[in-house]
């Protein structure tokens, strides 16, 4: 993957990818719902073999449902199998609450506990 930003558009969800240190940042904008979760899954899974880490920037995600949660879990599993690190950053309290309610907060605990943000 080249360090140039790349976009993977989907109606209602926009994904922009850029290199940062030895990882790739995927900036998500829009709704991470049933209609759009497969776009995120497919995009990130295509990146996993090319990098040691993927950072999902959820700052501009306006809504996430159970399909969005499922996409995050599927991405996490794919990444772990490939020995690729996954981090969530810049997510709102509502997403943190959703992760907590489903006991997924501990899965993403390194970034969830610190509320990690990029400089």
PEMO-V813718 format. One record per residue. N is the residue number from 1. SS is DSSP state (@ for helix, = for strand, . for the rest). D_LAST is the distance of its C-alpha to the last C-alpha in Angstrom with 2 decimals. Layout:
n = {N	N}
ss = {SS	SS}
d_last = {D_LAST	D_LAST}
//
This chain:
n = {1	2	3	4	5	6	7	8	9	10	11	12	13	14	15	16	17	18	19	20	21	22	23	24	25	26	27	28	29	30	31	32	33	34	35	36	37	38	39	40	41	42	43	44	45	46	47	48	49	50	51	52	53	54	55	56	57	58	59	60	61	62	63	64	65	66	67	68	69	70	71	72	73	74	75	76	77	78	79	80	81	82	83	84	85	86	87	88	89	90	91	92	93	94	95	96	97	98	99	100	101	102	103	104	105	106	107	108	109	110	111	112	113	114	115	116	117	118	119}
ss = {.	.	.	.	.	=	=	=	=	=	.	.	=	=	=	=	=	=	=	=	.	.	=	=	=	=	=	=	=	=	=	=	.	.	.	.	@	@	@	@	@	@	@	@	@	@	@	@	.	.	.	.	=	=	=	=	=	=	=	=	=	=	=	=	.	@	@	@	@	@	@	@	@	@	@	@	@	@	@	@	@	.	.	.	=	=	=	=	=	.	.	.	@	@	@	@	@	@	@	@	@	.	.	.	.	.	.	.	@	@	@	@	@	@	.	.	.	.	.}
d_last = {22.38	21.39	17.85	18.71	17.45	20.25	21.24	23.58	25.00	27.05	28.73	26.63	23.62	21.47	19.47	17.29	16.40	14.36	13.95	10.95	12.34	15.41	14.57	14.74	12.58	15.05	14.02	16.98	18.47	21.80	24.12	24.01	27.73	30.90	31.22	27.81	26.89	28.77	26.70	23.51	25.55	27.14	24.06	22.09	25.32	25.82	22.51	23.16	25.75	23.59	20.57	19.94	17.19	16.24	13.25	14.48	12.16	14.71	13.20	16.13	18.79	21.51	23.99	24.52	27.98	29.65	29.51	25.72	25.80	28.28	26.08	23.24	25.94	27.47	24.23	23.70	27.31	27.19	24.12	25.73	28.95	27.26	25.35	21.99	19.17	17.88	14.94	14.42	11.24	10.92	14.69	17.00	19.54	22.27	20.87	20.39	23.96	25.25	23.90	25.50	28.77	29.18	28.35	25.54	22.90	24.02	23.69	19.95	19.80	17.10	14.34	16.69	17.48	14.09	12.70	9.63	6.48	3.78	0.00}
//
